Structure formats: structure tokens, C-alpha cells
């Protein structure tokens, strides 16, 4: 998971593993387990807009030997992590380039 904005007490699964600088920002890496490993990148400074290369994030896990280089991305979703009450996500544009 890639968290661009964290507020209201929401947080990623697991514990903080480390941090990395990607795409001009600092990100904390979290590792959790729900029967399989879950990795989350939480941006330290909230933003509402981003253009990211997801390969940068997966390669950060490969370099830390948390993910095998033989794995591949099988799906992409966008949303919010509502854990109490209600939530809202307004999206003006969403696109994915596969190359």
C-alpha cells in the first residue's frame, strides 16, 4: 500500500520497518501480516497529489530482501482507509501506464 495522506488516527498494518526517500519525499515502510506479508509506504508529509513510479517502491522492498525480484504487480486500486465513521475520496484524475 502507498499512503499519500494519513490523518485522523488511521494507520498501516504492522510495525515500522524503516524508511526510504522516493520520488522527492520521505516514506516510512511498515511490515504486517494477515496470512501473507503486507508492506505499506506512508508518506511523512501528507499530500493530495502525486505522480509515482510504483517500480521504485517495489525495488525498495527488493533491495531490503523483503520481496523477491521475481514477483510482479497484479492489481492497482485507489481509495481511502476508513476505520471509523464515514469517509470520502474525491478523484479528479487517475491513470496507470504500464510499460
Order of alpha helices (4+ residues) and beta strands (2+ residues): beta-beta-beta-beta-alpha
